[in-house]
Amino acid sequence: MINDIRPIDETPACVCGATLEEGRIACRKCLARDRWIRRQGQAAKRRMSKRRGQSRRPTGRPRNLAEAGVSWT
């Protein structure tokens, strides 16, 4: 009879299941994913702060009087 049971490895594992090198808290893929998520959030904040007030108008509302069809004659 062949015994195929492997001993339990006591090395720490990342959230994704990858084994970690000594002194690491997450694998390089998880660290890269976390960095990417942080950068996306920072870029979105920058985009929102640079928008002009005109882009925040309610939907369906004309931007100026000419589009609204107002004539002063």
Secondary structure, 3 states (H helix, E strand, C coil): CCCCCCCCCCCCECCCCCECCCCCCCCHHHHHHHHHHHHHHHHHHHHHHHCCHHHHCCCCCCCCHHHHCCCCC
